[in-house]
Amino acid sequence: MAEILLSLTIIGVVAAITLPSLTGNINERTWNTQRKALYARFSQAIALLPALNGYGTITEDESGSITEDNVTETFITAGLSTVLKINNICDADHLADCGITSKFVDLDNKTVASFPGKLVEFNSAIDGTISEGNGHTYTVSNKNTKAAAFETANGESILVYYNPNCKAPGSDGSGSAWYYAQNRVCANFIYDLNGTKGPNTVGKDIGFITALHPSDSIVVAPMPVTKNHIKGSQQPDGGKVCSAIDSDIRMPNQYELSAMFYNRLLLGSITGYYWSSSLEFYNGRTTAYLFSLNIGYSTLQHERTENAQIWCIKR
């Protein structure tokens, strides 16, 4: 009997040690599979919409304050719901009714009190005058539209930030040598794969899908790898560095970096410039976009002339 009890005790100790790890691995695989399926559904749905801008109306009073704002709800009801199965729609004052959590954990493992209810509050760098350094500034103008939310037929909770003034590439006056993300993003979706259930953590059950350009839209869903910023690297080294972490990990392209800039609230601490995997032949040499996640601005730089950061992602 003593031997049996000893054996059971050992089995219990081993189980207590290994089960949390096994459960965590199963959850990670489940979330990853669900995330990819959600991205596929959104990509297919958005491709069916003729344009992403122009939904709803915005009314301003004499001071410029928005008095009526139904653009995000209209984008969902008149746009997304025609190409995507949606069970429930919630306005900015009732986001919790669609399973939007009151707080979440960002990639720095810090708790953020809540998701903002308006676009510019979600990311203040998408409106106003932006300093690029060296005396250069760029002014962007986007309305502080209200957020909305919906639940999918599969049970995911989706928070939506919508920019009805999004523009096509080049229409904002920027050329091929520079890139501003502020006016390119039309719709940004924060998803929670299991609603208010835990862990409500970015990189696990919470992530984002971003749609850029009003027509011929580009839809991206980068999942930044936590705590794996590689500093002082040249652009051609990034692919090797990321793939060495895991075969599924890559460098982000300029559109994925735009999505990361837009969702910087979810990413935690961000400093400096980051290389993209997007290459162009410009002024007689190979160049790549060097992107600031602080201000949403990038320039084309020779791939071997600058040392910057690399932030690897999962797709």
N, C-alpha and C positions, 0 to 999 in steps of 0.2 A: 504493500500500500504506500509506503514511504517513497518507493521508487516511482510509482505512478504519479503521486503528488508532485514530486520533483520534476518529472517530465512535463506535466501539465503547467507547472510554474514557468519552466524554460520556454515552452511553446507560447505561453501568454506574454512573456517578456519580449520574445522575438516578434510576435504579432503586433504588440504595442509600438515597437520600433519601426517595423516595415509597412504596416497598413497605411499610416498617413502619407508616406512617400508614394505607395502604390495608388492610393486614392487621388493624390495630387497629379500624378502622371496621367491617370485616366481622365481627370477633369481637363487637363491641358490638351489632350488629344481631342476630346469632345468639343471644347471651345474652338480649337483650330479648324476642325471639320465644319462646325456650324458657321464660323466666320467666313470661310471660303464659299460656302453655299449661299450665305446672305449676300456677299459681294457679287456672286454670279447672277443672282436674281435682280439686284439693283442695276447692274450693268446692262442686262437685257432690257429691263423696264425703261431706263433712261434713254436707251438707244431708240425706243419707239416714240419718244416725244419729239415733235418737230423743233421745238425751242424750249429753253429753260427759263428765259427771262420774260417779263411782261405780265405775270399773273397778278391779279388783285389790284387794289387801289391804295394810295397813300394820300391823306388830306392833311394839310398844314394850316395852322393859324397864322396870324400876322407876325408873330414872333419867330416862326419857323418850327415851332414844336409840332410834333405829329399828334393829331387828334383822332384820326381814324387809320387803322392799320390792320388789314386783313390779308396781306399778301401771302404770308406763309401758309395760313389755313387754306387760302384759295389755291395755292400751288399744290397742296396735298389733295384737296377735294376735286379740283378741275383738271389737275395734271396727273399726279402720281396714282390716284385711285383708279384712273382709267387704264393703267398698264400694270398695276401691282395690287395684289389682294390685301386690303386693309380692313381691320376689324373695328377700330375705334380711333377717333380723332379728338385731340384735346387742345384747347387754346393755352396761351401763356400763363393764365391764372389757374390752370387746372392740370399742370403737367403730371402731377403725381397720379392722377386718374388713369394715365397711360403707362404707369409703372416706372416713371422717371424717378430715380433715387434722389433723396434730398442731399446726399453727400457722397463723395467717391474718393478713392485713393489714386493719386497720380503716379507717374513713372518714377518719381523720387521717393515713393512710399510715404508721401505726405497726404494727409486728409484735406480735401478741399470742401468748403462748407456747402456749396450748392452750384448747380449750373445756372449761369445768368439767363435772364428772361428775354434779353435783347441782343441783337447782332453785334453792335459796337461794344457793348459791355462784355461780350464773349471774347472779343479781340479788339482792343482800342487802336491798334495800328492799321486798321482798314479804313480809317476816316481821319482826314486832317492833313497836316504838312509833316512829311517824313524827312529827316535829315540823313543823308547818305554818307556824310563825312566830307572833308575837303571843301566845305562850303556849298555843296550841292544839296538841293532839296527837291522834293516831289510832292505834289498835292493830290490827294485822292478824296473823292466825295461819295460816300455810301450812306444810305439812310439807316437809322437805328431801328430796323424792323423788329417786331416781336417774334419770338420763337413760337413753335407749336410742336406737337408730338402726335404719334400714332402707334398703334400696335399692329404687328403683322399677323397673318394667319398662322404663322409658325410659333407665335408667342414672344417674339422679340419686341422690346420697347425701343422706339426710334425718336430721338429729339432732333428737330430740324431748325437750322438757321438758314435763312433764304435771302439772297441778294438779287432783287429784281432788276438792278442796273448793271448786271455783269456784262462784260464786253468780249468781243472776239479778239484774238491776237492781233496786235498792231493798231487797233482802233483807239488805244489810249495814247498814241504818239510814240510809244517805245519801239525801238528797232531791234534788229537781230543781236546787237551787242549787249543789250540789257533787258531785264525782265522784271516786271512788277506783278506780284501775285494778287494784290488787293482787289483789282477789278476783274480778274479772270475767274474767280470762284463764284459759281452761281448758287449752288446748294451744298450744304454741309450737314451730314447725318452723324449724330453720335448714337451708337447702338449699345444696348445692354442686352446680352444674349438671354438672360434669365430674369429680366425685370428687377424688382426690388430685392430679390434673393442675393445673398453674398456670392463672391466677396466684394462686388462693386469696385473692381480694381482695373485700371487701365493696363492693357496687355494681357488680361485674362478674360473676363466676361465683358469688358467695356473697350470699345475702340471707335474708329471713325471711318466713314466713306465720304469722299469729296468729289463733286462733279464740277469740272471746269469748262468754260466756253459755252455760250448759249446754244449754238448749233454745232454739229459734229463734235459733241461733247466727249471729253476724256474723263473717265471715272477711275479713281484710284483708291486703294485702301491699304496704305503702308502700315505695318505694325512695327514701330521702332523697337529695337532690342535694348533692354534696360541696361544702363551703366556700361555701355560699350562704345563710348566716344573714343575715337583714335585721333590723337592730336599730332600736329606737325607732320602730316603726311602729304605726299604728292598724289594727284588724281589717279595716275595709272596703278598705284599701289593699292587703291581701295578695294578693287574686286578681289584680289588675293587675300587681303586682310579679312574681309567679310566672309568669304567662303571657307576660310580656315576655322572660323567659329563654328559654322554648321553649313552643310551643303545646301540648305534651304534659305540661307541668309545672303542678301545682296546689298549693293549700294543703291540708294534711292535716285531716281531720275528727277528732272527739274519739276515735274508735275507732282511727284510724291513729296518733294521738299516743300512745294507750295501748300500741299495739304497739311504737312507737319507744321508749317508756319501758322496756318489758319487755326490749327488746333493746339497751339503752344500751351494753352491753359492745362491741357491734359499731360504734357510732357515733362513738367517740372523745370529745373534750371536749364537755361539756354544761353550760351555766350558765343560770340564770334561767328565766323563763316564756315560753311560746310560744302564739301565737294559733291557734285552730282555726277551721275554716270552718263549724262547727256553730252554728247560731243558735237561740235560743228567745225567746219573748215572755214575760218574767218581770217581775213587779211593775210592769206597765204600760209596759214599754219593751223594745226589742230588745236582747238580750244575746248574748254568745258565750262559749264555754268558753276560759278562760285556763289553760293546762296547764303544770305543772312536770314536766319530764322527769327531774329529779333524784329526786323523791319520789313521782311517780305520782298527784298530787293536782291537782284543778283547781276553779275557781269560775266562776260566771257573772258576767261583768262587762259594763258598757255598752260597746258596740263603739267608742265615741269617747272614753271616759274614761281609757283606759290606753294607754301606749306600751310595747310589748313586742317580742319577737322573732318572726320568721316564718322557718320552715324549710320550703322548698318540696320537693315530692316528685314522683316519677313513680308512676303507678298501673299 
